[in-house]
Amino acid sequence: MRAEERQSFADKTGLPLHRIVPHDLLAGPPSLGRVKQFDAVMVGGSGDYYVSNRSLPEFDAQIDLLASVAQIGFPMFASCFGFQILVQALGGEIVHDPVNVEVGTYDLELTTAGRQDPVLGCLPKVFAAQLGRKDRAARLPAGVLHLATSQRSPYQSFRIPNQPIWATQFHPELDVETNRMRFERYLKGYARHMSRAERDEAGRRFRPSPHTDCLLPTFVKLVFC
């Protein structure tokens, strides 16, 4: 999965694969000094670990690192699990909500701030996005800009004002095929929360989400050009 996630970020940013340098959080967080050796941080998804139950090893140290990255305004794009752990690091609230699980492709809507945002503003007001989550944000951190919402999860994206830091609950690094493959890879985990009929329905919910392809290239261009 690490290799697949790395390839997805390379494909969607348009960067060569060697420019995407992975760090396995199961080995603990990198130091802030290590982070600053690079151009930006991208925090991806996690099928087996949850912010709501703090199951990631060295959870408090992971939280402290992301809080420090945000404090110095270091460029960052966080998606799915990355969105959730950044919410927690900045003082928001993440809850486990399997009843309202979002697996597959869903329609999301930009808020007024989202339509005016320099990154998410590349999207139409209503757009399809790839999701795969059981945790969700119950409360965003104070002071952030709320950028996008969905019917099942009101908080789908935020930005820290005046800093090059964005986060999305959805996966702009995935397309319909890579998201479907990820669903199949983690099917046993979803089976704990979804009936067979619900899993079959989720399997039929995958569809293309071409509009979100603009997000990561826009982030890269805005931050580095």
ZAMARSE-140561 format. One line per 2 residues: for each residue y, z, x of C-alpha. Coordinates in Angstrom, 1 decimal, decimal comma, always signed. Each point is the difference from the previous one (the first is absolute). Example, Ala and Ser with C-alpha at 12.3 -4.5 7.8 and 13.67 -1.06 7.14 Angstrom:
residues 2
-4,5/+7,8/+12,3; +3,4/-0,7/+1,4 $
***
This chain:
residues 225
+0,0/+0,0/+0,0; +2,4/+0,7/+2,9 $
-0,5/-3,6/+1,2; +0,5/-1,4/-3,5 $
+3,1/+2,0/-0,5; +1,4/-1,0/+3,3 $
-0,7/-3,7/-0,7; +1,6/+0,3/-3,5 $
+3,3/+1,4/+1,5; +0,0/-2,7/+2,6 $
-0,6/-2,7/-2,6; +2,7/+1,2/-2,4 $
+2,7/+0,8/+2,6; -0,7/-3,3/+1,7 $
-0,3/+1,8/+3,4; -2,7/-0,8/+2,5 $
-3,0/+2,4/-0,3; +0,7/+1,5/+3,5 $
+3,4/+1,2/-1,3; -1,7/+2,3/-2,5 $
-1,3/+2,9/+2,1; -2,3/+2,3/-2,0 $
-0,1/+3,8/+0,1; -2,9/+1,8/-1,7 $
+1,4/+3,0/-1,8; -3,5/+1,6/-0,2 $
+0,6/+0,8/+3,7; +3,3/+1,7/-0,9 $
+3,5/-1,3/-0,1; +1,7/-1,6/+3,0 $
+2,8/+1,8/+1,7; +3,6/-0,9/-1,0 $
+0,4/-1,2/+3,6; -2,9/-2,3/-0,4 $
+1,4/-1,4/-3,3; +3,4/-0,7/+1,6 $
-1,7/-2,3/+2,6; -0,4/-2,5/-2,9 $
+2,3/-2,0/-2,3; -1,0/+1,5/-3,3 $
-2,7/+2,1/-1,8; -2,2/-1,5/-2,8 $
-2,1/+2,6/-1,8; -2,8/-1,6/-2,0 $
-2,6/+0,9/-2,6; -3,0/+2,4/+0,0 $
-2,9/-0,3/-2,3; -1,7/+3,3/+0,9 $
+2,8/+2,4/+0,6; +2,5/+1,5/-2,5 $
+3,4/+1,5/+0,4; -0,6/+2,1/-3,1 $
-2,8/+2,0/+1,6; +1,3/-0,2/+3,5 $
-3,3/-1,4/+1,2; +1,3/-2,0/+3,0 $
-0,7/+1,9/+3,2; +3,0/+1,8/+1,5 $
+1,8/-0,5/-3,2; +3,0/+2,2/+0,8 $
+0,5/-1,7/+3,3; -0,1/-3,4/-1,7 $
+2,7/+1,2/-2,5; +2,1/+1,4/+2,8 $
-0,1/-3,3/+1,9; +1,1/-2,2/-2,9 $
+2,8/+2,5/-0,8; +1,2/-0,3/+3,6 $
-0,2/-3,8/-0,1; +2,1/+0,0/-3,2 $
+2,4/+2,5/+1,5; +0,9/-2,2/+2,9 $
+0,2/-3,1/-2,2; -2,7/-1,9/+1,9 $
-1,0/-3,2/-1,8; -3,0/+0,5/-2,3 $
-1,9/-1,7/-2,8; -2,6/+2,1/-1,8 $
-2,4/-1,3/-2,7; -2,4/+1,8/-2,4 $
-1,4/+3,0/+2,0; +3,0/-0,5/+2,3 $
+2,4/+0,2/-3,0; -1,7/+3,2/-1,2 $
+0,0/+1,8/+3,3; +3,6/-0,9/+0,6 $
+0,9/+1,3/-3,5; -1,7/+3,3/+0,9 $
+1,7/+0,1/+3,5; +3,4/-0,3/-1,6 $
-0,4/+2,7/-2,6; -1,3/-2,0/-3,0 $
-3,2/+0,7/-1,9; -3,3/-1,9/-0,1 $
-2,7/+0,8/-2,6; -3,5/-1,2/-0,6 $
+0,0/-2,1/-3,2; -3,3/-1,9/-0,4 $
+0,6/-0,4/-3,8; +2,8/-2,4/+0,8 $
-1,6/-1,6/+3,0; +1,4/-3,4/+1,0 $
-2,6/-2,3/+1,5; +0,6/-3,8/+0,1 $
+3,1/-1,9/-0,7; +2,8/+1,4/-2,2 $
+3,4/-1,0/-1,2; +2,8/+2,2/+1,5 $
+3,7/+0,0/-0,8; +3,0/+0,4/+2,3 $
+2,5/+2,7/-0,7; +3,7/-0,8/+0,2 $
+0,0/+1,4/+3,6; -3,1/-2,2/+0,7 $
+1,7/-3,2/-1,2; +2,9/+0,8/+2,4 $
-2,2/+1,0/+2,9; +0,1/-2,1/+3,2 $
-3,8/-0,1/+0,2; -1,4/+0,3/-3,6 $
+2,9/-2,1/-1,2; -2,0/-3,1/+1,0 $
-2,3/+0,7/-3,0; +0,5/-1,0/-3,6 $
+0,8/+2,8/-2,4; -3,7/+0,1/-1,2 $
-2,6/-0,9/+2,6; -3,8/+0,3/+0,5 $
-1,2/+2,3/+2,8; -3,3/+1,1/+1,5 $
-0,9/+3,6/-0,5; -2,9/+2,4/+0,7 $
+0,9/+3,6/-0,6; -1,1/+3,3/-1,6 $
+2,8/+2,2/+1,3; +3,6/-0,6/-1,2 $
+3,5/+1,3/+0,6; +1,0/+2,5/-2,7 $
+3,4/+0,6/+1,6; +1,8/-2,0/+2,6 $
+1,8/+1,7/+2,9; +3,6/+1,0/-0,7 $
+2,6/-2,6/+1,0; -2,2/-3,1/+0,3 $
+0,5/-3,2/-2,0; -2,5/-0,6/-2,7 $
-0,8/-3,8/+0,2; -2,9/-0,9/-2,2 $
-2,2/+1,3/-2,9; -3,1/-0,8/-2,0 $
-1,4/+1,1/-3,3; -2,6/+2,3/+1,5 $
+2,0/+1,3/+2,9; +3,8/+0,4/-0,3 $
+0,6/+0,1/+3,8; -1,2/-3,1/+1,8 $
+2,5/-0,3/+2,8; +2,9/+1,7/+1,7 $
+2,4/-0,4/+2,9; +1,8/+2,6/+2,1 $
+3,7/-0,9/-0,4; +1,8/-1,4/+3,1 $
-3,3/+0,0/+2,0; -2,5/-2,8/+0,7 $
-2,8/+1,9/-1,9; -1,8/-1,4/-3,0 $
-3,1/+1,1/-1,8; -2,1/-1,6/-2,8 $
-2,9/+1,4/-2,0; -1,3/-3,5/-0,3 $
-1,4/-2,1/+2,9; +2,3/-2,9/+1,1 $
-2,3/-0,5/+3,0; -2,9/-1,0/-2,3 $
-0,7/-3,1/-2,2; -2,4/-0,3/-2,9 $
-3,0/-0,7/+2,2; +0,6/+2,8/+2,6 $
+0,7/+2,5/-2,8; -3,2/-1,0/-1,9 $
-2,0/+0,3/+3,2; +1,5/+3,5/+0,5 $
-0,9/+1,0/-3,6; -3,6/-1,1/+0,6 $
+0,0/+1,9/+3,3; +1,1/+3,3/-1,6 $
-1,9/-0,5/-3,3; -2,0/+3,2/+0,4 $
+3,2/+2,0/+0,2; +1,3/-1,6/-3,1 $
-3,3/+0,6/-1,8; +0,8/+3,8/+0,1 $
+3,0/-0,6/-2,3; -0,7/-3,2/-1,9 $
-2,8/-0,9/-2,4; -2,0/-3,2/+0,6 $
+2,0/-1,7/-2,7; +3,2/+1,1/+1,6 $
-1,1/-1,3/+3,4; -1,0/-3,3/-1,6 $
+3,4/-0,2/-1,6; +1,7/+0,7/+3,3 $
-2,0/-2,7/+1,6; +1,4/-2,5/-2,5 $
+3,6/+1,2/+0,6; +0,5/-1,6/+3,4 $
+2,4/-2,9/+0,1; +2,4/-1,6/+2,5 $
+3,2/+1,8/+0,9; +2,0/-2,6/+1,9 $
+3,4/+1,5/-0,4; -0,8/+3,1/+2,1 $
-0,6/-2,3/+3,0; +3,8/+0,2/+0,6 $
+0,2/+3,7/+0,6; -1,4/+0,5/+3,6 $
+1,7/-3,1/+1,5; +3,3/+1,2/-1,6 $
-0,5/+3,4/+1,5; -0,7/-1,4/+3,4 $
+2,9/-2,4/-0,1; +2,4/+2,7/-1,3 $
-0,9/+2,6/+2,6; -0,4/-2,2/+3,0 $
+2,2/-3,1/-0,4 $
***
